[in-house]
Amino acid sequence: MQQIFNFIFRNSTRILFLLLLCISFLLTIQAHSYHRSKIISSANYLSGGVYENINNVSEYLNLKTQNDALAIENARLKSILFATTDSISITKLEKTKENQPYDIVVSKVIHNSYNVHENYLTLNSGALQGVKSDMGVINNLGLVGIIDNTSPKYSTVISILNVKSRINAKIKKSNHFGSLIWDGKSTGFVQLIDVPRLAAIRKGDTIVTGGQSVIFPENINIGTIDKVEIDDQTHYYTITVKLFNDMTNLGHVYIIKSNNREELNNLEKTTKNE
């Protein structure tokens, strides 16, 4: 306490000067509207900057919630889009769910392998969400894989970067079909094989899903043609496809549930047994 008194005594002149200076500032601000407006403006500028930074932090912390909400909305829009044709309006499709051949389950990749020949992903959605084997998995950029096994809360996916994967695909411009496989080499490229040589092919053409199964709707993006070769044994084209997706960096995905799957499977089984 004695040290405080000593400090005040030694600096009494300076303290008195600062006190009088503050009083003079206050009197000037109160007496002149111009000075008062400048002070208020400066205070607002400082407080506004602080509030903006606080808001930026708050928005960053809320990104996960916002991303989840966007993923759910994207799933709803995709289920409508997969049912849309040129002669059907989206408004009618939204009103009648039974017109939609596909439903979408939003999920998230919690494990992803891409550095071996048989790569799998793990999702945080399972049987409790209606997920079953052989359902297609996509994201905003395109094809991801096919559901392999499920547990109540989780599911595994055969990645398109799996040498056992084989998916029907086509060249978007010409509608020529082939089988999409992976040669086990690059994570950025897959191969479209068994494409007939009469197909008109150009580098940069888009490859999409063929729609010849209940797993994937037609015209889901896969990638673009990077290189074309002729297989010496089959004499068909082997097309190297550069993926739209970065398969090493996956977040939210969409699991495609076909509402017509059971009916189609039963019909095909009946046809085979006859």
C-alpha positions in Angstrom: 0.0 0.0 0.0 2.9 2.3 0.9 4.3 1.8 -2.6 1.1 2.9 -4.2 1.0 6.1 -2.2 4.7 6.7 -3.1 3.9 6.2 -6.8 1.0 8.6 -6.7 3.1 11.2 -4.8 6.0 11.0 -7.2 3.7 11.2 -10.3 1.1 13.6 -8.9 1.8 16.3 -11.5 1.4 13.8 -14.4 -1.7 12.3 -12.9 -3.3 15.7 -12.4 -2.4 16.7 -16.0 -4.0 13.5 -17.4 -7.1 14.0 -15.2 -7.6 17.6 -16.4 -6.9 16.5 -20.0 -9.7 13.9 -19.8 -12.1 16.4 -18.3 -11.3 18.9 -21.0 -12.0 16.2 -23.7 -15.3 15.4 -22.1 -16.4 19.0 -21.9 -15.4 19.6 -25.5 -17.3 16.5 -26.7 -20.4 17.6 -24.8 -20.3 21.1 -26.0 -19.6 20.5 -29.7 -21.8 18.2 -31.8 -19.1 17.7 -34.5 -16.6 16.3 -32.0 -19.3 14.2 -30.4 -20.2 12.6 -33.7 -16.6 11.8 -34.6 -16.1 10.1 -31.2 -19.3 8.0 -31.6 -18.3 7.1 -35.2 -14.9 5.9 -34.1 -16.4 3.9 -31.2 -18.9 2.3 -33.6 -16.1 1.4 -36.0 -14.1 -0.3 -33.3 -17.1 -2.1 -31.8 -18.3 -3.1 -35.3 -14.9 -4.7 -36.0 -15.0 -6.6 -32.8 -18.6 -7.8 -33.4 -17.7 -8.8 -37.0 -14.8 -10.9 -35.7 -17.0 -12.5 -33.1 -19.6 -13.3 -35.7 -16.9 -14.8 -38.0 -15.8 -17.1 -35.2 -19.5 -18.0 -34.5 -20.1 -18.8 -38.2 -17.0 -21.0 -38.4 -18.1 -23.0 -35.3 -21.6 -23.4 -36.9 -20.2 -24.7 -40.3 -20.8 -28.3 -39.4 -24.5 -27.7 -38.7 -24.9 -25.7 -41.9 -23.1 -28.3 -43.9 -25.4 -31.0 -42.5 -28.5 -28.9 -43.4 -27.2 -28.3 -46.9 -26.5 -32.0 -47.4 -30.1 -32.9 -46.4 -31.5 -30.3 -48.8 -29.3 -31.6 -51.6 -30.5 -35.1 -50.9 -34.1 -33.9 -51.3 -33.3 -32.1 -54.5 -31.4 -35.1 -55.9 -34.4 -37.5 -55.3 -36.6 -35.1 -57.3 -34.0 -34.7 -60.0 -33.5 -38.4 -60.5 -37.3 -38.7 -61.2 -37.5 -35.7 -63.5 -38.0 -36.1 -67.3 -38.7 -33.4 -69.9 -42.4 -34.0 -69.6 -42.7 -34.0 -65.8 -42.6 -30.8 -63.7 -40.7 -30.7 -60.5 -43.7 -29.2 -58.7 -45.8 -32.3 -59.3 -43.0 -34.6 -58.3 -42.6 -32.8 -55.0 -46.3 -33.3 -54.2 -46.3 -37.0 -55.1 -43.6 -39.1 -53.5 -44.7 -42.3 -55.1 -43.7 -40.8 -58.5 -40.1 -40.7 -57.2 -38.2 -43.9 -58.2 -35.4 -43.0 -55.7 -35.0 -41.9 -52.2 -31.7 -40.4 -50.8 -30.0 -41.1 -47.4 -27.5 -38.5 -46.4 -24.4 -40.0 -44.8 -20.7 -39.2 -44.1 -17.5 -41.0 -44.8 -15.8 -41.9 -41.5 -13.1 -44.1 -43.0 -11.6 -44.2 -46.5 -9.0 -46.4 -48.0 -7.5 -45.7 -51.4 -3.9 -47.0 -51.4 -4.5 -50.7 -51.9 -6.1 -52.8 -54.7 -9.4 -53.5 -52.9 -10.4 -50.2 -51.3 -13.5 -49.7 -49.1 -15.2 -46.8 -47.3 -17.1 -46.8 -44.1 -20.2 -44.6 -43.7 -22.0 -43.5 -40.5 -25.4 -44.8 -41.8 -26.7 -48.3 -41.6 -29.7 -50.6 -41.5 -31.6 -48.3 -39.1 -31.6 -45.7 -41.8 -32.8 -48.3 -44.4 -29.4 -48.8 -46.0 -28.9 -52.2 -47.7 -26.3 -54.0 -49.8 -26.1 -53.0 -53.5 -27.3 -49.5 -53.0 -25.4 -46.8 -55.0 -23.3 -44.1 -53.3 -22.6 -40.7 -54.9 -21.7 -37.2 -53.9 -22.0 -33.8 -55.4 -19.3 -34.5 -57.9 -20.3 -37.9 -59.0 -19.9 -41.7 -58.4 -18.3 -43.0 -55.2 -19.2 -46.7 -55.0 -21.7 -49.4 -53.9 -22.8 -50.5 -50.5 -21.3 -53.8 -49.5 -22.3 -54.7 -45.9 -24.3 -53.0 -43.2 -24.7 -53.0 -39.4 -27.4 -51.1 -37.5 -25.5 -47.8 -37.6 -22.8 -48.2 -40.2 -22.1 -49.5 -43.7 -19.2 -50.3 -45.9 -18.8 -49.3 -49.5 -16.9 -50.9 -52.3 -15.1 -47.9 -53.7 -14.8 -47.4 -57.4 -11.1 -47.6 -56.6 -11.5 -51.4 -56.1 -10.3 -53.9 -58.6 -13.4 -56.0 -58.0 -15.7 -53.0 -58.8 -17.7 -53.2 -62.1 -20.3 -50.6 -62.9 -22.4 -50.0 -66.0 -21.4 -46.7 -67.6 -21.7 -44.9 -70.9 -20.3 -42.1 -73.1 -22.8 -39.3 -72.5 -22.8 -37.9 -76.1 -23.1 -41.1 -78.0 -24.8 -43.4 -75.4 -22.4 -46.2 -76.1 -22.1 -48.5 -73.1 -19.2 -50.2 -71.3 -18.1 -51.5 -67.9 -16.3 -49.2 -65.5 -13.4 -50.9 -63.7 -10.2 -49.9 -62.0 -6.7 -51.2 -62.9 -5.4 -50.6 -59.4 -2.9 -47.9 -60.4 -3.9 -44.2 -60.1 -6.5 -42.9 -57.6 -7.5 -40.2 -60.1 -8.4 -42.5 -63.1 -10.6 -45.5 -63.8 -11.2 -47.4 -67.0 -14.2 -47.9 -69.2 -13.9 -51.2 -71.1 -15.9 -53.2 -73.8 -16.9 -50.0 -75.7 -17.4 -50.9 -79.4 -15.1 -49.4 -81.9 -17.9 -47.9 -83.9 -18.5 -45.4 -81.0 -17.6 -41.8 -81.7 -15.1 -40.9 -79.0 -13.2 -37.7 -78.3 -10.9 -36.7 -75.5 -12.8 -34.6 -72.9 -16.1 -36.3 -73.5 -18.1 -37.0 -70.3 -18.6 -40.5 -68.9 -21.8 -41.1 -66.9 -23.7 -44.0 -65.3 -25.6 -46.0 -67.9 -28.8 -46.6 -65.9 -29.0 -50.3 -66.9 -29.5 -51.4 -63.3 -31.5 -50.4 -60.2 -28.3 -49.4 -58.3 -27.7 -46.0 -60.0 -29.9 -43.7 -61.9 -28.9 -42.7 -65.4 -26.5 -39.8 -66.2 -24.7 -39.5 -62.8 -21.3 -37.9 -63.6 -18.1 -40.0 -63.4 -15.4 -38.2 -65.3 -14.0 -37.3 -68.7 -12.2 -39.2 -71.3 -8.4 -38.8 -70.9 -7.0 -41.5 -73.2 -8.3 -44.1 -75.7 -6.7 -47.4 -76.5 -7.8 -50.6 -78.4 -7.6 -53.9 -76.6 -5.5 -56.3 -78.7 -7.6 -59.3 -77.5 -11.2 -58.0 -77.6 -10.6 -55.3 -80.2 -12.9 -53.0 -78.2 -11.9 -49.6 -76.8 -10.4 -49.3 -73.4 -10.9 -45.7 -72.2 -9.0 -44.1 -69.4 -11.4 -41.8 -67.5 -10.3 -38.9 -65.3 -12.5 -38.8 -62.3 -14.5 -35.7 -61.3 -14.2 -36.9 -57.7 -11.1 -36.7 -55.6 -11.5 -40.1 -54.0 -8.8 -39.3 -51.4 -10.9 -36.5 -49.9 -14.6 -37.5 -49.3 -17.0 -35.9 -46.8 -20.8 -36.1 -47.2 -22.2 -38.7 -49.5 -25.7 -39.7 -50.7 -26.9 -43.3 -50.6 -29.5 -44.1 -53.4 -32.5 -46.2 -52.4 -34.4 -47.5 -55.4 -38.2 -47.6 -54.7 -38.6 -50.0 -57.7 -35.8 -52.3 -56.8 -37.8 -55.1 -55.2 -40.3 -55.2 -58.1 -37.6 -55.3 -60.7 -35.6 -58.0 -58.9 -38.7 -60.2 -58.5 -39.6 -59.8 -62.2 -36.1 -60.7 -63.3 -36.1 -63.8 -61.0 -39.5 -64.9 -62.4 -38.2 -64.5 -65.9 -35.1 -66.6 -65.3 -37.1 -69.4 -63.6 -39.5 -69.7 -66.5 
